[in-house]
């Protein structure tokens, strides 16, 4: 896995996304398991992935990291929708289907949450997940997020409107649960 490690866990390493990761990202984002869970309804070609890399990943408005295990990319995680005055952001992630059910997403989320509170000084982190994405709901709850509400029929996935569950985690809740 090229590039310097930014955050490290017991089994995972998080590093900035690099140009050489674009093929992995495009391949995975077009996998139905991934695009369904993040709400994409159209395929992403190489030029569109390059545009995302150039305009989002290389911008200053997000934190985008590749999740690696033993030098193999297994997913991504990031912070976005920053409100620096309110000290809030949203977290998002996906794990390649071949690497599901191994705890990599949970470990990466724990590390990014710790970074967000300790280094960025955030007060609150939000996340949203579709009603049908039970594994992601379990991941958020395991890390300490609280389900805060439902946006009914908020997105259109697989030809039907789907509910979106919103989660939140406050810094003091995370610290009181041993996240510090």
C-alpha positions in Angstrom: 0.0 0.0 0.0 1.9 3.1 -1.2 2.0 6.3 0.6 2.6 7.3 4.3 0.3 6.0 7.0 -1.7 8.8 8.6 -3.5 6.9 11.3 -2.8 3.3 12.5 -5.0 0.8 14.3 -4.2 -2.7 15.5 -5.0 -4.3 12.2 -5.6 -1.4 9.8 -3.6 1.5 8.5 -5.3 4.7 7.2 -3.5 6.7 4.6 -4.4 9.5 2.2 -6.0 8.4 -1.0 -3.5 8.6 -3.9 -3.8 8.6 -7.7 -2.8 5.0 -7.9 -5.8 4.0 -5.8 -8.3 5.2 -8.5 -8.7 1.8 -10.2 -9.4 0.1 -6.8 -11.9 2.9 -6.0 -13.7 2.8 -9.3 -14.0 -1.0 -9.3 -15.4 -1.1 -5.7 -17.7 1.8 -6.1 -19.4 0.0 -9.0 -19.9 -3.2 -7.0 -23.7 -3.4 -6.2 -23.0 -4.1 -2.6 -21.2 -0.8 -2.3 -23.2 1.5 -4.5 -26.5 0.4 -3.0 -25.2 1.0 0.6 -24.0 4.5 -0.2 -27.0 5.5 -2.4 -25.4 5.7 -5.8 -27.7 4.7 -8.6 -25.5 5.2 -11.6 -22.1 3.7 -12.5 -18.9 5.7 -12.2 -16.4 5.7 -15.1 -12.7 6.4 -14.8 -13.1 10.1 -15.7 -15.7 10.6 -13.0 -13.6 8.8 -10.4 -10.7 11.1 -11.5 -12.9 14.1 -11.1 -13.9 13.0 -7.6 -10.3 12.6 -6.8 -9.2 15.9 -8.2 -12.1 18.0 -6.8 -13.0 16.3 -3.5 -10.1 14.1 -2.3 -7.5 16.7 -3.2 -9.6 19.6 -1.8 -9.4 21.1 1.6 -13.0 20.5 2.6 -12.9 16.8 3.5 -10.7 14.2 5.1 -10.5 11.1 2.8 -8.5 8.0 3.8 -7.9 4.6 2.3 -8.3 1.7 4.7 -5.5 -0.8 4.3 -4.7 -4.2 5.8 -1.3 -5.7 5.2 -0.7 -3.2 2.4 -4.0 -4.2 0.7 -6.7 -1.6 0.2 -10.0 -2.7 1.7 -12.1 0.4 1.8 -12.4 4.1 2.5 -13.4 6.3 5.3 -13.8 10.1 5.5 -15.1 13.2 7.3 -17.1 15.8 5.3 -19.8 18.4 5.7 -17.6 20.2 8.3 -19.1 23.1 10.2 -16.1 24.6 12.0 -18.2 27.1 14.0 -20.4 24.4 15.4 -17.5 21.9 15.4 -19.4 19.2 13.6 -18.8 16.9 10.6 -20.3 13.8 9.1 -18.5 10.5 8.7 -18.9 8.0 5.8 -17.2 4.7 4.9 -17.4 1.6 2.8 -15.5 -1.7 2.9 -15.0 -3.8 -0.2 -17.3 -6.9 -0.2 -14.4 -9.4 0.0 -13.4 -7.8 3.3 -16.8 -7.6 5.0 -17.4 -9.0 8.5 -13.8 -8.7 9.7 -14.1 -5.6 11.9 -12.0 -3.4 9.6 -14.8 -0.8 9.3 -15.3 -0.7 13.0 -11.6 -0.2 13.7 -11.3 2.5 11.1 -14.3 4.3 12.4 -13.0 4.2 15.9 -9.7 5.7 14.8 -11.3 8.4 12.7 -13.7 9.3 15.5 -10.7 9.6 17.9 -8.8 11.8 15.4 -11.9 14.0 14.9 -12.4 14.6 18.6 -8.7 14.7 19.7 -7.1 16.5 16.8 -9.8 18.4 15.0 -11.6 19.5 18.1 -15.0 18.4 16.9 -17.9 18.3 19.3 -20.3 16.1 17.2 -20.1 13.6 14.4 -23.1 12.6 12.4 -23.7 9.6 10.1 -26.5 8.4 7.9 -27.4 4.9 6.8 -30.2 3.3 4.8 -32.8 1.3 6.6 -31.7 -1.9 4.8 -28.0 -1.5 5.8 -28.1 -3.5 9.1 -24.3 -4.0 9.2 -23.6 -0.3 9.0 -26.2 0.4 11.7 -24.5 -2.2 14.0 -21.1 -0.7 13.3 -22.2 2.8 14.3 -23.9 1.6 17.4 -20.8 -0.5 18.4 -18.7 2.6 18.1 -21.1 4.5 20.3 -23.4 6.4 17.9 -27.0 7.0 18.8 -29.8 6.6 16.4 -31.4 10.1 16.4 -34.1 10.0 13.8 -35.4 8.9 10.5 -35.8 10.8 7.2 -38.7 8.9 5.7 -38.5 8.0 2.0 -35.5 10.4 1.8 -33.6 8.5 -1.0 -34.4 6.4 -4.1 -32.5 3.1 -4.1 -33.3 -0.1 -6.1 -36.3 1.5 -7.7 -38.0 2.6 -4.5 -37.9 5.3 -1.9 -36.0 4.3 1.3 -35.8 5.6 4.8 -32.5 7.1 5.9 -31.5 6.7 9.6 -29.5 9.5 11.1 -27.0 8.8 13.9 -24.9 11.1 16.1 -22.0 10.9 18.5 -21.1 13.7 20.9 -17.5 14.0 22.2 -18.5 13.7 25.9 -20.5 10.5 25.2 -17.6 9.0 23.4 -15.1 9.9 26.1 -17.4 8.6 28.9 -17.7 5.3 27.0 -13.9 4.9 27.1 -13.2 6.3 23.7 -10.4 8.6 25.0 
